[in-house]
């Protein structure tokens, strides 16, 4: 694997692009907060939002993942580095880069990783604002990546799957992801990950059972194979075998590990930054290319909405159960049963801040595998600018959040 020096190929740094991005007028702040019911029992005092356990939840989305890197840089600037990172697919790779490096080196290592995998396609349009011209160049870039792969990430198989022996990795995929393993070993300190200074959870799918599996460094030793399994999207990438089981990309079942985070931690108050790369909302498509893109947005974002809505319902049920227990006269009901119900009704305060990548007019259905340098820089700058916008209005956003249960907050940065 040949690495290209980022200094020789970078045309524009994400920091400078972020500065340009953030000069546009700030849109109106429109917090979206989940409804909260009242309860008869005394309301527990939630921790101030800056003092809560911070969790970063990263969705899958291929080349769009550099937006997540910008979000990570923005959180670091705000001294809001997460203590727990959970990711799927490209989100798992970014999560490993975060958990596998000390806070002072995360930004540099993420930048080098993204500069390496976006170093294979150099051509940029002369007029970046020309929608048609930029769209055409992006399609060329995506076609180039499809034909030749992304440096340090994946490469096409020489003979293709038709000529490979059955049941081998070559027969089950178009690309070889061996370069990714070497890249992960170069940029990620797995000893640090397994030291559990930062919790890491990544999602994959067991091919034979179809069940979603979470690899977590507090429960097992994590290696490059676990990160690769989370991003093994068929039929492009081969399955990854771990302890005799074969795994595919976790996004096949759920493109976000938010549900795992909410179910696993029910005692500590949480501040969750959920970074979504596919927007559930979008205009009516006008042609087949836009229809392909819109379909992909809906497909990959639907699980996020489903998980969020389901957990809001669970927390409302917990409140109702706690009110019912509190209303029982002393001596009524079996104490063992009541103790079990009290434990089930225990509720922490959770604020989910949704940072959603919002596409540009020139992007199409290939946006998740268009790894050109210019596009990477723009995505990174967008993530950084969205975090800066969020924290500029943070006090107003969190003031309207309920003191218990789950509050879903959208900073309201619109196109």
Rosetta blueprint (number, residue, H / E / L):
1 X L
2 X L
3 X L
4 X L
5 X L
6 X H
7 X H
8 X H
9 X H
10 X L
11 X L
12 X L
13 X L
14 X H
15 X H
16 X H
17 X H
18 X H
19 X H
20 X H
21 X H
22 X L
23 X L
24 X L
25 X L
26 X L
27 X L
28 X L
29 X L
30 X L
31 X L
32 X L
33 X L
34 X L
35 X L
36 X L
37 X L
38 X L
39 X L
40 X L
41 X L
42 X L
43 X L
44 X L
45 X L
46 X L
47 X L
48 X L
49 X H
50 X H
51 X H
52 X L
53 X E
54 X E
55 X E
56 X E
57 X E
58 X E
59 X L
60 X L
61 X L
62 X H
63 X H
64 X H
65 X H
66 X H
67 X H
68 X H
69 X H
70 X H
71 X H
72 X H
73 X H
74 X H
75 X H
76 X H
77 X H
78 X L
79 X L
80 X L
81 X L
82 X L
83 X L
84 X E
85 X E
86 X E
87 X E
88 X E
89 X L
90 X H
91 X H
92 X H
93 X H
94 X H
95 X H
96 X H
97 X H
98 X H
99 X H
100 X L
101 X L
102 X L
103 X H
104 X H
105 X H
106 X H
107 X H
108 X H
109 X H
110 X H
111 X H
112 X H
113 X H
114 X H
115 X H
116 X H
117 X H
118 X L
119 X L
120 X L
121 X L
122 X L
123 X L
124 X L
125 X L
126 X L
127 X L
128 X L
129 X L
130 X L
131 X H
132 X H
133 X H
134 X H
135 X H
136 X H
137 X H
138 X H
139 X H
140 X H
141 X H
142 X H
143 X H
144 X H
145 X H
146 X H
147 X H
148 X H
149 X L
150 X E
151 X L
152 X L
153 X L
154 X E
155 X E
156 X E
157 X L
158 X L
159 X L
160 X L
161 X H
162 X H
163 X H
164 X L
165 X L
166 X L
167 X L
168 X L
169 X H
170 X H
171 X H
172 X H
173 X L
174 X L
175 X E
176 X E
177 X L
178 X H
179 X H
180 X H
181 X H
182 X H
183 X H
184 X H
185 X H
186 X H
187 X H
188 X L
189 X L
190 X H
191 X H
192 X H
193 X H
194 X H
195 X L
196 X L
197 X L
198 X L
199 X E
200 X E
201 X E
202 X E
203 X E
204 X E
205 X E
206 X E
207 X L
208 X L
209 X L
210 X L
211 X L
212 X E
213 X E
214 X E
215 X E
216 X E
217 X L
218 X L
219 X L
220 X L
221 X L
222 X L
223 X L
224 X H
225 X H
226 X H
227 X H
228 X H
229 X H
230 X H
231 X L
232 X L
233 X L
234 X L
235 X L
236 X L
237 X L
238 X L
239 X L
240 X E
241 X E
242 X E
243 X L
244 X L
245 X E
246 X E
247 X E
248 X E
249 X E
250 X H
251 X H
252 X H
253 X L
254 X L
255 X L
256 X L
257 X L
258 X H
259 X H
260 X H
261 X H
262 X H
263 X H
264 X H
265 X L
266 X L
267 X L
268 X L
269 X L
270 X E
271 X E
272 X E
273 X E
274 X E
275 X E
276 X E
277 X L
278 X L
279 X L
280 X L
281 X L
282 X L
283 X L
284 X L
285 X L
286 X L
287 X L
288 X H
289 X H
290 X H
291 X H
292 X H
293 X H
294 X H
295 X H
296 X H
297 X H
298 X H
299 X H
300 X H
301 X H
302 X H
303 X H
304 X H
305 X H
306 X H
307 X H
308 X H
309 X H
310 X H
311 X H
312 X H
313 X H
314 X H
315 X H
316 X H
317 X H
318 X H
319 X H
320 X H
321 X H
322 X H
323 X H
324 X H
325 X H
326 X H
327 X H
328 X L
329 X L
330 X L
331 X L
332 X L
333 X L
334 X L
335 X H
336 X H
337 X H
338 X H
339 X H
340 X H
341 X H
342 X H
343 X H
344 X H
345 X H
346 X L
347 X L
348 X L
349 X E
350 X E
351 X E
352 X E
353 X E
354 X E
355 X E
356 X E
357 X L
358 X L
359 X L
360 X L
361 X L
362 X L
363 X L
364 X L
365 X L
366 X L
367 X H
368 X H
369 X H
370 X L
371 X L
372 X L
373 X H
374 X H
375 X H
376 X H
377 X H
378 X H
379 X H
380 X H
381 X H
382 X H
383 X H
384 X H
385 X H
386 X H
387 X H
388 X H
389 X H
390 X H
391 X H
392 X H
393 X L
394 X H
395 X H
396 X H
397 X H
398 X H
399 X H
400 X L
401 X L
402 X L
403 X L
404 X L
405 X E
406 X E
407 X E
408 X E
409 X E
410 X E
411 X L
412 X L
413 X L
414 X L
415 X L
